[in-house]
Amino acid sequence: MNEPLSSSLTSSERFRETLWTGLRPRKAASAPEERQFIGDPYPYFKPLLSKVTSFCDLLAVTLASIGWCLIWTVWLHDLDRNLAIVGGLVAVVTFVLLPRKQDLMAYPRIRRMTDQIRYLAPALYFSAILQFLILRILHAPAPRMLDVTASWFGLCAGVLVLTRGAETALLHTRAIERRLVRQIAVIGTGETAALLSGRIENDAGHTYGLLGQFDDAEGKGDASDLTGTIGDLVELSSHRVIHTIIIALAPDPERDEREIRNILWRLRRVVSDIYIVPYLLDGIDTNLPVEKLGPHSLLVLQRRPLSELQTAQKLAFDLVFGMVILALLWPVLLGVALAIKLDSKGPVFFRQPRIGFNNRFFTVYKFRSMYTSMTDLGAVKQTSRDDPRITPVGKWLRKFSIDELPQIFNVLSGEMSLVGPRPHAPHTTAGGLLLHDALAEYVMRHHVRPGITGWAQVNGSRGELVTIGDLRRRVALDLEYIQKWSLWLDIKIIILTALREVFSRNAF
């Protein structure tokens, strides 16, 4: 496990020592007979990588087929153009639609050329056969038919080898390898937790990395191998990406469902997939999805609200649509900036710290709508109707929500999304309490990037948070949005924002 630290340090102190310097390599505590010696690292399926690779395959075969058509119709004049188009199209469609062994697209198999030949060769082979049969049925000239089909097969295979070779080289670079490692934290002490940790470090290869073992085990067992407490793990999640958390507590006849629920509740702000070893759910409804980590079967307790593929789709939508909005509205932005400068002294933009994705702070940009001497960076006092701090121009900017437009720069920088839960300043209160103290579920809004507009806003829940009831309704709508997210829902919210919220009576 971890190299021993000073015996005078608690697990929390050891955690803080390693947080900023990086977690130290751990030595396996497992005995040789407990180890699973394997020649292949534990694979995992990464949908985004698979989609990108499949698209590159389609592009490679399509370009090769176009080149093949040009060779036989323009340069050699041995094949009718319509026949060549039909033959090439049939082959490409067959190549795309034929089923394949998806486990060969798991990482790290996807970067191994021998496995990828097994993945691509059958589809390429059957596509060539079907192309040959189609051309024969359409009465293509018989003497050169074998050469025609063989040339398509050879050209496509050559382009695929070049494409996949470049992809494989990229996947072997150190920077990409680091990004593809799945970081795992184990909660628990005892034999099972130690076995899991040892196998992740020693058998999982470069596909998984162990962040450490965490448990509130001070004074009740052997805590020398712990990286920190569960509270330390929650703190760590704000600074480092944690893909997976595995709950592997030591067997205890006195443990019941409430303890597991308590751990899950403490982890509610952590953006991570959460698994549990099956024996801990004895007596609880175990109708849960099962996944394997090497030889270990684990039950899925919680998933990230958006998969990596969905996150990429949302990010692409934000970037494309954000650039379109900026290109259309830049004259408006310049005009508003000039009006602000003429109206009152001070900067054009108001910058304020807000809490964003995974409870991380970022600086939000808005058009300044208040007098410079009266601005409130900490949002200790929320803006109210007929607020004396608002400038004459600022009143109209807020009425039509124009003051929010500079947040498009936060969207293009990746700090915000066009649609999502609205970010709040750290000192915002409801019912006299800070938001995360007023409502425990509030922190779960930060599982996605905050947005310029959101589901709560288009459903009338915007403006000042006066009571805890106001906060509860807004959080409920934000969590409903996270649960039901789709690109179509984002488009719907943008349209509703333009139709309703620009002229909302709750805007001030």
N, C-alpha and C positions, 0 to 999 in steps of 0.2 A: 504494500500500500504506500501511502506517502512516506517520504523520508522523515524520521522523527524530528519534531521541532522541540523547542525548549519545553520541559515538563511543566514550567510555571505558566504557560500560555493556555487559556481556555480555547475551545473550538472556535468561538466567535473571534478571538484575537488572531488565531491562525488564519481564519477566513479573511480578515481585513488585511493581513500581511500579504496574502496571495492575490487579492482582488485586483490590484493595479499592476502587479509584477508578473501576472500570469500564473495559472495553476501548475504546480510542479509535476513532473512525470511520476507516476506511481508504479511501484514494483508489485508484481503479482504475489498475493498471499496464498494462492491455491497450491496444493501439493500437485506433483506431476500427474498422479493418477486421476485428479479432478479436472485437469486441463483437457480441452478439446483441441487436439492438434489437427489443423486443417491446412490444406494447400491453397484454399481460396477464401478471401475475406468474406464476411457476412454481406450479402448483397441487399440492396433495397431499391424499390422502384421509385423513380423521380419523374412524375408525369410531365413536367415542363421540359426536362432534358429529352424525354422520349418524343414529345411533340415537335420540338425543334429539329431533332435528328430525322424524324419521319418526313418533315417538310423538306429538309435538305435532300433526302433520298428522292422525293417526288420531283423536286427541281432538277436534280441531276439526270434522272431518267427522261424527263420532259425535254430538257435541252439536248440530250443525246439523241432522242427520237427526232427532234427538229433537224439536227445535223444529218441524221440518217436519211430523212426525206430529201434534203437538199442534195446529198451525194447521189442518190439513185434517180432523181427526177431532173435535176438541173445540170449536173456534171456528167453522169453516165447515160442518161436518157433511156434507162432500161426498165423503168417502171412508171406506169401512169400516175399522175399527180394525185388524183382522187383515190386510187388504190393505196398509194403510200400514206396518205392522210388517214384513211380508215385503218390500215394496218398499224400505224404508229399509235393512233388513239386507242384502239382495242388493246394493244400491248400495255400502254401506260395505265389504263383503267384496270386491267387485270392485275398488274403489279401492285396497284394501290389497294385493291379490294381483297386479294387473297389473304387468308388468315395466316398468322405467323406465331411462333413461340414467343410470347411477350416476356417471359422470364429472361430471354436473351438480351432484352433491352434494359435490364436492371443494371444499376451501377454497382461494381466496376466492370461488369461483363460488356457493357456498351462500348468500352474503349479497348476491347481485346479483339484484334482482327480475326482470329480463328472463330470466335463465337459469332461475329458479325457476318462472316462468310456463310455460316450455317443459317443465319437469320435471313440473308438476302438471296442466296443461291436458289432455293426452291421457287420463290416468287418470280425471279428472273427467268428461270428455266421454263416454268409453265406459261409465262407470258409469251415467250418466244414460240412455244408449241402452238398456243392458241392463235398467235399472229400468222403462223404458217398455215394453219387450217383455214382461217378466215380468207386469206389471200387465195388459197386453192379453191375455196368455194366460190369466190368472186372471179375465178378464171384468170388469175394472173398468169403471165408467161411461165410455163413449167421449167424450162431448162435452167434458169438462174434462181429459182425459188429458194433453194437451200442456201445459196450464197447471200441472198437478200436477208433471210432470217438470221443466218449466222453473223452477218455484219451488224445487225441490230443488237444481237446478244453481246457481241464483242465490244461494240462501241459503248453500250450502256454499262457493261461490266467495268470497262476502263475508266469511265467517268465516275462511277460509284467508288472504285478503288481510290482514285485521286481525292474525291470528296471525303470519304471516310478516313483516309489517311491523314488529311488535314485536321479533321475533327479529333482523331485519336491523338495527334500531336498536341493539340490544344488541351485535351483532357488530361494529358500527362504533365502539363506545366504546373509548377508549384502553386501559383496564385489560384488557379482553378481548383486544384486538388484541395486546397484549404477551404474554399467556399463550399465544396461538396461534402465535406465531413459533417456527419450528423452528431451534434453535441448532446450528450446524455448525462443527466444527473440521476443518481440513485438515492432514494430516501430509505434509510433503515440501517441497522447494524445486524450482526449475526451471520450465520453461514450462507444463507441465500443471497444477501446483499453483497457479501464478500466474493461469492462465486460469480455473480453477475458482473461486478466491477472488474474482477480479474479477467473474465472472458472478453469483456468489451476492450480492455487494454491490450490483451495478448493474442486473442484469436480473431477479433473483428477486423483486423488489418487497418488500412487507412480509410475505411468507409465510416467508421464510428470513432468518436473521441469521448473520453470520460472526463467530465468536469469535476467530479468528486462524489463523495458520499455525504449525505446530510441527514441529521436527526437531532431531536431534542433529547439526547442521551446522557447529558451531564449528570454524573453521580449515580446512574442506574445501570451501568454496564461498561464494556470496553469501548471508550470513545476515542481511543488514540488514533484510529484510522479515519476519523471524520474530518471533512473539510470545513464544516460549519453546521449551524442549526438550520431548521426549516426557514426561520426568519432571515437568515443569511442568504439562503437560496432565493427567496423572494427579492431581496436586495440585489443579488447578482443578476437577476433577470432583467433589471433596468439598464445594465451595462453590457451584457453579453447575450448573444443569441442562444437560447436553449431550445433545441428542437423537441426533445423528449425528456419526460420525467417518469421514472419507474418507482412505484411504491413497493418496497420489498422489506417490510418490517419483520422483525423476528417473530416466530409463532408465539402467541400468548393466549391461553384459554380465557383470560379475562377481557380480551379485546372484543369490542362489539362494533356495530355499524356506525355508532356515533363518533368514534375516534377517526374512522376513515373519512366520514363526512366533514369532520372538523379540519382534517388536513386539506381536503379539497377546497373547503371554504377559505383557508389561509392562502391557498394557491390561486384564488379566483382572479387576481390581477396579473398572473403570469401568462404570457402568450406562448403556449406550448401544448403539445400532445401529452396526455397523461395516461399511463398504463399502470396496472397493478398485477401482482402475481396471484394466480387463482386461489391459493389456499386462504388468502386473507378475506375472501368473500363467502366463506362457509356460512350458510344460513341466510344469505342475502340473495335476492333475485339476480342470478348470474347470466341472464339472457343478454349478454353483451358481445360485441364483435371480438374475435380472437385474431391476434397477429403473432408472428414468430420473430424472435430475435435470435438468429442462429438456432440452437437446439431448444431455446426457451419459448414456451407459449405464454402470452400475456393478454390480459383482458383490457380493452380500451374503455377508459372512463370518460375521457374528454378529448376533443379534437380542437385544433385551431378553428376559429369561425370561418376563415377563408383558407382554402388550400393554396399551395404555391402557384398553381396554374391560375386560379381565380385572382390571386393577388397580382399576377403579371398582367392579366386581362384588364383589371381595374386601373393599374398603373399606366398601361398603354393608352387606354381610353382617356385618362386624365391628361397625359402629355399631348396627345393629338388634339383633343377638344380644347385644352388650355391654350395651345398655340393658335388655334383658329380664333378663339375669343380675343386673345391679345392682338392678333392681326386686325380684327374688325373694330376693336374698341380703343386702340391707341390714341386716336384723335380725342375721344371723350376723356381719357385719362389726362392728356395734356391740358385740355380745357378746364377740368376740375382742379388740377394743380395750380393753374393760373388764378382761378377764382379764390382758392384758399389763401394764396400769397397776397392777393389784393384785399381780402376781407380782414385778416388779422395777422399779427406778427407771429413768427414761429416756423417750424419745419412743415413741409407738405405732408409727410408721412408720420403716423403715430406708430411707434414700435412698442410692443408689450410682450412679456414672457407669457407663454401659455403651456398647458400640459397636453402633450400629444400622444402619439402611438407608443404603447408599452410604457406609459407614465414618464416619458422623457420630455424635457423642456425644449422649447424652440421659441423663436421670436416671430410673432405674427405682424404683418404689415396691414395698416388701414390708412385711409385718408384721415388726416386730423380733423375732427369735428368739434373739438373743445378749445377753449383758450389755453395757451401753452402753460400759463401759471396755475391752471386748475386741473391739469391732467392728472390721472391717478393710475400709475403704472401697476400697482398691486391690486387694483379693482377692489379696494376695501369698501368703497361706496359704489354700488351699481348705478348705472344710468337710469333715471326715472323720467316720466313724462314732464315736460316743461322744466327740464333741468337747467338751472342758470349757468352752468358751465359750458353749455353748447353755444357755438357761434351762430350768427344768422345763416351763413352758408352751410354750416354743419347741420343745422336743423333740416334743411332740404336734402342733404346728403344722406342723413339717417332715415328720413321719411321714405325715400325711394331705394334704400339699401345700397346706394352708390359708394358709401364709405367702405364697403366690404370688397370692392373690386381689386385693390392692390394685392389681395390674398392670392390672386392668380400667380404671383411670383412665388409664393409658398408652395403652390401646387406644382409648378414647373421645377422647383428644387426638391420635390419629393417629401416635403414635410407635411403637406396637407393633401387632401383629395377634393375634387369638385363637390362630392357628396359624401356626407358622413356626419357623425355626432359633432355638434359645434364645440370647439375647444373653449375652456374657461380659464381665467387667470387663477393663479395659485391661491389667492386670498378671497375668492368669491364665496359668499355665504348664502345660506337659505335657512330661515328660521333662527338666525343668530349663530348658526354652526357652519364650519367649513364643509364644503360639499361632500368630501370623502368621509367625514365624520357624521354628517346628517343622514346619509344613506349608504349602507355597506355595498350595495350593488353598483354604486356610481363608478367604481374603478373599472368595472367590466366594459365600460364604454371605450376604454383605451385599447381594446383588442384590435381595433382597426384605426387607420389614420383619420384624424378629424377632417371635417369638410367645411366648405364655404356655406353650403346649405345642407339641410338634412330632412329626414322623415318627420322629426318633431316639429321643425319650422313650418313645413307645409301643412301640418295638422293643427296649426294654431298655437303651438307651445313654444313661444319665443318671447323675448323681452326680459323684464326683471324677474328674478326668482325671489319671491317674497316669503313664501311658506315652504315647508318640507313637502307639502302636497304638490306644489308647483314642480319641485325637483323630481318627485316620484313619478309624475306623469311624463315629464320630459325623458327621464331615464328609461321608463317602460317603452316609450316610442323608439328611442335610440337602440335599445336591445332588440326590439322587434325588427328594426331595419337590419341589424347585424345578422340576425337569424335568417331573414328572408332575402338576403342580398342577391341581386343579379344585375347585369348590365342594363336590362330593360327597366328595372326599378330605379336605377340611377338616372336614366333618360327621363322616366316619368317624373321624378322629383325635380329635375332641372326645368322641365316644361311647366310643372305646377308652380315652381318658384317664380318663373317669369309671369305667369298668369295671376297668381294670388299675392305672393309675398312682397312684390315691388310696391304694391298699394295697400299693404297690410295696415290695419289699425293698431297693431301691436308694435309697429316700428316707430321708435323715437330715440 
